[in-house]
Amino acid sequence: MEQITWQDFEKVAIRVGTIIEVADFPRAKNPAYQLLIDFGPELGIKRSSAQITKLYTEENLVGKQIVAVVNFPVKQVANFFSECLVLGVVGDDKEIVLLQPDRTVRNGLQIG
């Protein structure tokens, strides 16, 4: 595994947000959802494509707090522009378990 410096880590903006809207994403190459995530007044609402359909339904995602990298460049996935990367643990079977705080916190708080 390649090591990074503390300065490298400080460049990554990892923040907490709340999923406010979920939609199916039929044009994605792999099963995915389109998410709208509220990162608070400083960062606002960001969109993300997430391949989390194996363990999560649209209904149980709305209102869930997640952890995401918010300072990647926008990435086009099919006809959708993803503005952040939702973080999760990738299991052996490629099922993704979302990372989330163990209690509710203010949207936009920095992970560090």
C-alpha positions as CSV (number, residue, x, y, z in Angstrom):
1,M,0.0,0.0,0.0
2,E,1.3,3.4,-1.0
3,Q,1.8,5.8,1.9
4,I,0.6,9.4,1.8
5,T,1.7,12.4,3.7
6,W,-0.4,14.3,6.3
7,Q,-0.5,17.2,3.7
8,D,-2.1,14.7,1.2
9,F,-4.8,13.8,3.7
10,E,-5.5,17.4,4.5
11,K,-6.4,18.0,0.8
12,V,-9.3,15.6,1.0
13,A,-12.6,17.2,2.1
14,I,-14.6,14.5,3.8
15,R,-17.9,15.7,5.1
16,V,-21.2,14.5,6.6
17,G,-24.4,15.0,4.7
18,T,-28.0,13.8,4.8
19,I,-29.6,12.1,1.8
20,I,-32.8,14.1,1.0
21,E,-33.8,12.4,-2.3
22,V,-33.2,9.1,-4.0
23,A,-34.0,8.0,-7.6
24,D,-33.4,4.9,-9.6
25,F,-30.6,5.2,-12.2
26,P,-31.5,2.9,-15.1
27,R,-28.9,4.4,-17.5
28,A,-26.0,3.5,-15.2
29,K,-23.8,0.6,-16.3
30,N,-24.1,-1.1,-12.9
31,P,-27.2,-0.9,-10.7
32,A,-27.1,2.5,-8.9
33,Y,-29.2,5.3,-7.3
34,Q,-29.0,9.0,-8.0
35,L,-28.8,10.8,-4.6
36,L,-29.3,14.3,-3.6
37,I,-27.4,15.0,-0.4
38,D,-27.6,18.1,1.9
39,F,-24.2,19.1,3.2
40,G,-25.4,22.2,5.1
41,P,-25.4,25.9,4.3
42,E,-21.6,26.1,3.5
43,L,-21.7,23.4,0.8
44,G,-25.3,23.1,-0.1
45,I,-26.9,20.2,-2.0
46,K,-24.7,17.9,-4.0
47,R,-25.6,15.0,-6.3
48,S,-24.0,11.6,-6.3
49,S,-24.4,8.3,-8.2
50,A,-24.0,5.4,-5.8
51,Q,-23.9,1.6,-6.4
52,I,-25.6,0.7,-3.2
53,T,-28.7,-1.0,-4.5
54,K,-27.9,-4.5,-3.0
55,L,-28.3,-3.5,0.6
56,Y,-30.4,-0.3,0.5
57,T,-33.8,0.7,-0.8
58,E,-34.8,4.2,-1.8
59,E,-37.1,4.4,1.3
60,N,-34.4,3.5,3.8
61,L,-31.9,5.9,2.3
62,V,-33.9,9.1,2.6
63,G,-33.0,10.9,5.9
64,K,-29.8,8.8,6.4
65,Q,-26.6,10.6,7.2
66,I,-23.6,9.5,5.1
67,V,-19.9,10.4,4.8
68,A,-18.6,11.6,1.4
69,V,-15.6,13.2,-0.3
70,V,-16.9,16.6,-1.6
71,N,-13.9,18.0,-3.4
72,F,-13.5,15.7,-6.4
73,P,-14.1,17.2,-9.8
74,V,-17.6,16.5,-11.2
75,K,-17.8,13.1,-12.9
76,Q,-20.2,12.3,-15.6
77,V,-21.9,8.9,-15.2
78,A,-24.1,8.2,-18.2
79,N,-26.4,11.3,-18.4
80,F,-25.8,12.3,-14.7
81,F,-23.2,14.5,-13.2
82,S,-21.9,13.2,-9.8
83,E,-20.5,16.0,-7.5
84,C,-19.3,13.9,-4.6
85,L,-18.2,10.4,-3.7
86,V,-20.3,8.6,-1.0
87,L,-18.0,6.4,1.1
88,G,-18.7,2.8,2.0
89,V,-17.0,-0.5,2.9
90,V,-16.8,-2.8,-0.1
91,G,-17.4,-6.4,0.9
92,D,-16.0,-9.5,-0.7
93,D,-19.3,-9.9,-2.7
94,K,-19.1,-6.2,-3.8
95,E,-21.9,-5.2,-1.5
96,I,-21.3,-1.7,-0.1
97,V,-22.1,-0.8,3.5
98,L,-22.3,3.0,3.9
99,L,-20.1,4.8,6.3
100,Q,-22.1,7.0,8.6
101,P,-21.7,8.7,12.0
102,D,-23.0,6.7,15.0
103,R,-25.2,9.7,16.1
104,T,-26.8,12.6,14.2
105,V,-24.4,15.5,13.6
106,R,-24.7,18.8,11.8
107,N,-24.6,18.5,8.0
108,G,-21.3,19.7,6.5
109,L,-19.0,18.8,9.5
110,Q,-15.5,17.7,8.4
111,I,-14.2,14.2,9.0
112,G,-10.7,14.4,10.4
